[in-house]
């Protein structure tokens, strides 16, 4: 589904990884249970025991391999960089920083996400991002759901701070953009908001199902904080645990996936929809 010309004027911005959701899980116990229970479908590879859910993310317990390169000298996070922290801290996320121009990474400014190496799920985000990058590269030659989304991942490794503590780091390109509720046009009438959400739903559904078909990965946290927009389309972000799982057994048909996706969307977007 192509963006309607009118909506092209409404949906502005550029994909932004700095708005990555660092608190993926809701805090209310009842809502958190529902967040997890919706993943209990035959084709999502997730442990049935709630205490084992985090262990199901692709790449679990691969920190030694994923974060083995020493990037301390290349990525010396100065006090200025630390003042440019872009998000509060979460379970895996221990800070996302803008680092100024770096000769090792030409082009746009670089974002560095610091992660806790004591959490064995930290490696999951790198594994998922690498698979997404491969999918994006495969789709560059022709228009496909992911061909319009910039590649964010650069590399991963570790840094050692002044106290000798080792942190995992994920290096990504920084890109500008906005979430829907942060756009000035969101202050418009309800029908405009609904149109915008319909476009976002369609575009992100196509990306999510393409990820299922091509890579056997399912993104389960397509909440308003994890979807960004620009004039060309909509982009899914946050591939860290617990946002991505593998597909097991027979992949769902497009119709099966959309039935699940629609229900999941209604749950994740409920607070935003109810406010219209």
Secondary structure, 3 states (H helix, E strand, C coil): CCCCHHHHHHCCCCCCHHHCCCCCCCCCHHHHHHHHHCCCCCCECCCCCHHHHHHHCCCCCCHHHHCCCECCCCCCCCHHHHHCECCCCCCCEEEEEEECCECCECCCCEEEEEECCCCCCHHHHHHHHHHHHHHHHHCCCCCCCCCCCCCCEEEEEEEECCCCCEEEEEEEECCCCECHHHCHHHHCCHHHHHHHHHHHHHHHHHHHHHHHHHHCEEECCCCHHHEEEECCEEEECCCCCCCEEEECCCCCCHHHHHHHHHHHHHHHCHHHHHCC
